[in-house]
Amino acid sequence: MYVRARRELSAAPIEQTLARLREGAPGGRSLAQLAEARRLASATARTLAYLPGDTRCLVRSLVLTRVLARRGIESRLVLAASTEPEFLAHAWVECAGVPVLETGGGRFARLAEL
């Protein structure tokens, strides 16, 4: 899934990348799935930490989006930025409005939810 997320991101804008990663996913949304989403987020972050290459927040979020979609768990990718003390961007995934990946502790202002 990591390779697919990287390949999709290099070939298309983020909106198309997300659509392709979510393709074929079974529908459905349930708050009961939040615990499963958190477990999968933790497993994804731990696994990607051992892979070479760029596994920072955006790629981690795209991989998790695909993992969740394959299990029928809807999610939103949040893109955010901070300008103090320097410009930084960050991305994370939310399920049912609850972050399942690290949000940066409130340092970042939301720019977009996809």
Number of C-alpha atoms within 10 A of each C-alpha: 13 19 10 15 22 19 12 19 20 11 10 12 10 16 10 13 19 21 13 16 23 20 11 11 16 13 11 11 14 11 13 9 18 20 12 15 28 17 12 17 25 15 12 18 19 11 12 17 13 9 10 7 9 13 18 13 19 22 19 24 27 27 25 29 27 25 21 22 20 17 15 18 23 23 24 19 21 20 21 19 17 17 11 9 6 7 9 12 17 21 25 25 27 22 23 17 11 14 19 23 22 15 18 15 6 8 14 19 15 15 13 12 14 12
